[in-house]
C-alpha cells in the first residue's frame, strides 16, 4: 500500500528573532553559520545523551529559519 498524502508527513517550525541562529547552533548538529537562503542544511537533533532524535532540514527563508521535520515530532 502506498501513502500518497506526502503533505502530512512533515511539519514546519518557524523560528524568528535576531538570535535564532545562535540558539539553533547549540541545538542542532550542523554548522548553521553556513546556512544560505538558496541552500538548505541537513542537520540532526539529539537528546542530552547524544542519541539522535531526528534528522531535519534547516531552511533560511523570508527573514526566518524554518525546521522541516517528521510530523510526529512537531
C-alpha positions as a Python dict, from the first residue, in 0.01 Angstrom:
ca = {
    (1, 'X'): (0, 0, 0),
    (2, 'X'): (136, 342, -93),
    (3, 'X'): (74, 656, 109),
    (4, 'X'): (7, 935, -141),
    (5, 'X'): (-51, 1202, 121),
    (6, 'X'): (303, 1343, 143),
    (7, 'X'): (194, 1675, 299),
    (8, 'X'): (112, 1526, 636),
    (9, 'X'): (448, 1352, 676),
    (10, 'X'): (639, 1670, 754),
    (11, 'X'): (589, 1968, 983),
    (12, 'X'): (744, 2313, 955),
    (13, 'X'): (855, 2505, 1262),
    (14, 'X'): (901, 2878, 1204),
    (15, 'X'): (1173, 3048, 1410),
    (16, 'X'): (1231, 3424, 1415),
    (17, 'X'): (1445, 3667, 1610),
    (18, 'X'): (1793, 3810, 1584),
    (19, 'X'): (1942, 3530, 1798),
    (20, 'X'): (1774, 3237, 1619),
    (21, 'X'): (2095, 3110, 1454),
    (22, 'X'): (2293, 3126, 1780),
    (23, 'X'): (2013, 2940, 1960),
    (24, 'X'): (1985, 2670, 1693),
    (25, 'X'): (2364, 2632, 1674),
    (26, 'X'): (2354, 2485, 2023),
    (27, 'X'): (2062, 2258, 1945),
    (28, 'X'): (2148, 2104, 1606),
    (29, 'X'): (2443, 1909, 1468),
    (30, 'X'): (2530, 2115, 1160),
    (31, 'X'): (2715, 2448, 1148),
    (32, 'X'): (2429, 2692, 1098),
    (33, 'X'): (2667, 2977, 1026),
    (34, 'X'): (2689, 2818, 679),
    (35, 'X'): (2313, 2846, 622),
    (36, 'X'): (2237, 3032, 298),
    (37, 'X'): (1896, 3131, 154),
    (38, 'X'): (1946, 2912, -152),
    (39, 'X'): (2092, 2607, 27),
    (40, 'X'): (1901, 2413, 294),
    (41, 'X'): (2114, 2231, 550),
    (42, 'X'): (2057, 1880, 673),
    (43, 'X'): (2105, 1860, 1049),
    (44, 'X'): (2046, 1624, 1336),
    (45, 'X'): (1871, 1696, 1663),
    (46, 'X'): (1989, 1486, 1958),
    (47, 'X'): (1884, 1442, 2317),
    (48, 'X'): (2122, 1543, 2602),
    (49, 'X'): (2276, 1193, 2598),
    (50, 'X'): (2370, 1235, 2231),
    (51, 'X'): (2113, 1000, 2083),
    (52, 'X'): (1967, 1115, 1755),
    (53, 'X'): (1602, 1215, 1783),
    (54, 'X'): (1559, 1300, 1416),
    (55, 'X'): (1721, 1445, 1110),
    (56, 'X'): (1568, 1761, 970),
    (57, 'X'): (1615, 2025, 705),
    (58, 'X'): (1702, 2381, 810),
    (59, 'X'): (1590, 2650, 565),
    (60, 'X'): (1658, 3024, 568),
    (61, 'X'): (1358, 3197, 408),
    (62, 'X'): (1186, 3535, 443),
    (63, 'X'): (1388, 3663, 740),
    (64, 'X'): (1320, 3348, 937),
    (65, 'X'): (1458, 3000, 988),
    (66, 'X'): (1237, 2701, 920),
    (67, 'X'): (1284, 2349, 1053),
    (68, 'X'): (1130, 2076, 839),
    (69, 'X'): (1095, 1756, 1039),
    (70, 'X'): (875, 1448, 1069),
    (71, 'X'): (522, 1549, 1161),
    (72, 'X'): (504, 1327, 1471),
    (73, 'X'): (793, 1522, 1629),
    (74, 'X'): (644, 1868, 1581),
}
